[in-house]
Amino acid sequence: MISGIIMGVLGTWQIIVILLVVLLLFGGKKIPELMKGLGKGIKEFKDGMSGDADNQNDKDRDKPESRP
């Protein structure tokens, strides 16, 4: 779905030019490092989001019930 939207806005030649500019700016060795860092960041974000939900449930269970 997203690729269809992107392809509708950007043509094949524009995408190729953008990729070449990125390759020239960062170099061939730096791009895999950037992608690895991006992947780790996304993984940590997902773990943090699921961890927050788990931590909230744990806090609710650990909280003593107050009785009036």
C-alpha positions as CSV (number, residue, x, y, z in Angstrom):
1,M,0.0,0.0,0.0
2,I,2.7,2.5,1.0
3,S,4.9,1.5,-2.0
4,G,1.9,2.3,-4.2
5,I,1.6,5.7,-2.7
6,I,5.3,6.4,-3.0
7,M,5.4,5.2,-6.6
8,G,2.5,7.4,-7.4
9,V,4.3,10.5,-6.1
10,L,7.8,9.6,-7.1
11,G,8.7,8.1,-10.4
12,T,11.4,5.4,-11.0
13,W,14.0,7.9,-12.1
14,Q,13.4,10.2,-9.1
15,I,13.9,7.2,-6.7
16,I,17.1,6.2,-8.5
17,V,18.5,9.7,-8.3
18,I,17.6,9.9,-4.5
19,L,19.4,6.6,-3.9
20,L,22.5,7.7,-5.8
21,V,22.6,11.0,-3.8
22,V,22.3,9.0,-0.6
23,L,25.1,6.7,-1.7
24,L,27.3,9.6,-2.6
25,L,26.7,11.4,0.6
26,F,27.2,8.5,3.0
27,G,29.3,6.1,1.0
28,G,28.9,2.3,0.5
29,K,30.4,1.3,3.9
30,K,28.3,3.7,6.0
31,I,24.9,2.8,4.7
32,P,24.8,-0.7,6.2
33,E,25.9,0.8,9.5
34,L,23.1,3.3,9.4
35,M,20.5,0.6,8.5
36,K,21.8,-1.6,11.4
37,G,21.4,1.4,13.8
38,L,18.0,2.1,12.5
39,G,16.9,-1.5,12.9
40,K,18.3,-1.6,16.5
41,G,16.4,1.7,17.3
42,I,13.1,0.3,16.0
43,K,13.6,-2.9,17.9
44,E,14.3,-1.0,21.2
45,F,11.3,1.2,20.6
46,K,9.0,-1.8,20.1
47,D,10.5,-3.5,23.2
48,G,10.0,-0.4,25.2
49,M,6.4,0.0,24.1
50,S,5.6,-3.6,25.0
51,G,7.6,-3.3,28.1
52,D,5.7,-0.2,29.2
53,A,2.4,-2.1,28.9
54,D,3.9,-5.1,30.8
55,N,5.3,-2.8,33.5
56,Q,2.0,-1.0,33.9
57,N,0.2,-4.4,34.4
58,D,2.8,-5.5,36.9
59,K,2.4,-2.2,38.9
60,D,-1.4,-2.7,39.0
61,R,-0.9,-6.3,40.3
62,D,1.7,-5.2,42.9
63,K,-0.4,-2.3,44.2
64,P,-2.1,-3.2,47.5
65,E,-5.8,-2.7,47.5
66,S,-7.0,0.1,49.6
67,R,-10.0,-0.6,51.8
68,P,-12.0,2.2,53.3
